[in-house]
Amino acid sequence: MTEAPYLSINGISKSYGATQVVRNADIEVGRGEFVSFLGPSGCGKTTILRMVAGFETPSTGSISIDGRDVTYLKPSQRNIGMVFQSYALFPNLTVAGNIGFGLRVAGVGRADIDKRVTEMLALIGLPQLADRFPWQLSGGQQQRVALARAIAPRPTVLLLDEPLSALDAKIRVSLREEIRAIQQDLGITTIFVTHDQEEALSMSDRVMVMNQGRIEQIGTPAEIYNHPSTSFVAAFVGTLSQLDATVTDTTRGEATVGPAAISGLSLPSTVKQGDAIRLALRPESIRREHRDGDQTLEARIESVNFLGAVIRIKLLIGDVALSLDTFNDPTRPPPVTGQTIKVHFAPETVLALTD
Amino acid sequence: MKRLAAWAALAFGVLYFLLPLLGMTEFSLKMRRGVYSLDAYAKVLADPRFQETFSYSVIMAIFTILFGVLLVVPTAYWVRLKLPRARPYVEFLTLLPLVIPAIVVVFGYIRLYNTSSWLPLTGTATGTNILLMFGYATLSLPYMYRAVDTGLRTIDVTTLTEAAQSLGASWFTILGRLILPNVLVAVLSGAFVTLAIVIGEFTLAALLNRPAFGPYMQLLGANRAYEPAALAVIAFGITWACMGLIQLVARLAPKPAIPVKD
């Protein structure tokens, strides 16, 4: 992010009694940027979102939007749009009534409200449902209406609190594409809270990974996935095989994993010969076909999981477990459990984790 | 065999409740010797004191309901939203009128608000009416609070409030435009119970010396034969009409937003 931040979260912490749920979080979000907060349940991501919305007050630190300090403003004074996991549509109002609610509260004229509601209904692709009540809609439709309601008053920031969690898998995928398209179309600064890494990686400009109230890493989806800065991020984002290794030669980047030696690793400058480190490999980095420069290991097939387009094979090298993903080839028989095979990977795809 | 026992139990229950009602209704129709007639009803309805006391009690009931709604809806909402731990204590407080007799309440009122007190409400008719309304609201509090609290349980109060706040709504707007319409059925059921209580209440009105329907019924019952039975049937009719209205309104109420299947 090169331009001045639009939303700044400066050193905020939040404690409930003796329990600190957010620890000194600093985040800067650019205008029109889509940032996802990703982490396991209870990591503090929703608490930060709620502090931005004004539903919680930070114990320390400050929050500003477009240079204006909003830390102690009431939620109703922040002009922030929020979409909730449980939709939170007003049951007594129609779809049009829900979408126009924020505008009516703001004292906008009837004609302007009608115009904006029509615009919003067209944007979410539900122009025919204006007179329906929430209970007459499917979950996906309700969440679209909730999104339209949140953006109708033209908020400065859009907050999405796990908006897809309650939906079926197929609807979830289509709706996340719609949300991203609408966000890009309107250029609205957006924070998206999720514990689903696929959602975070596929929708975001940047992802912030959190654990136990701390920010572990902030980066683009590719940075987070390919270059995790901590073992937590490496393990939480994507599937990862972690191998305990011992450094044998720092100049050649060599380490041993069980009986096998791997060289050409990018080892951190802090490690010394004889240090115990952890090597991590993504399943898609391991191949059954050899390429120039590859490291080769001999492994026994422990189990084979057929996932449709992909076959995930669990391998054992000595007593160390590895996962390998290979595309399904209908012309070839699938691998057989118990078989010993050779697997290959490029040393540069191995992540060396020291923490 | 089990089915037979169930039918027998049902028949016993129906007879237990209906027989006295039928007996009373039949008696109320026997004012004219030898034939059934509506003479007792005609007499009751033509009595100016009936019209006067009934109108008075209906007006008092309307004010009591309004006061009860203004008191209970924000309280129950706030307790659910901000003070969930205080809920058992508030519920206990609202149940107190069930165990404290009305005569204790009214003597307390008279001692506190008599003409020589710091707030002499009993000094004027309006003041006494206000005091009586407070008394009625106290008596109906257990029913009104429980009805509203149950209504609030059917909606996600916290999330709806937060959604409204994020859209710029004030507390007044949230309560008036969102919470109240969504618990309207519960409020109405509480309101109808309040109406029934106010229409039949005797102790408070008699001791505060107000021209209410309860004391009139008691007076009539002590001095006449057929009219009290007719009056009781009329009172039952009013109560059942209220219950029917509750059912009708419940059908028209907004439903919780459980989504239909995708």
Interface residues (C-beta under 8 A of the other chain):
Chain A: A53 G54 F55 K74 P75 S76 Q77 R78 N79 I80 G81 M82 F84 S86 Y87 A88 L89 F90 P91 N92 F101 G102 V105 A106 F133 P134 W135 Q136 L137 S138 G139 G140 Q141 Q142 A146 R149 A150 P153 L159 L167 D168 I171
Chain B: I155 D156 T159 L160 E162 A163 A164 Q165 S166 L167 G168 A169 S170 T173 L178 P181 N182 P254 K255 P256 A257 I258 P259 V260 K261 D262
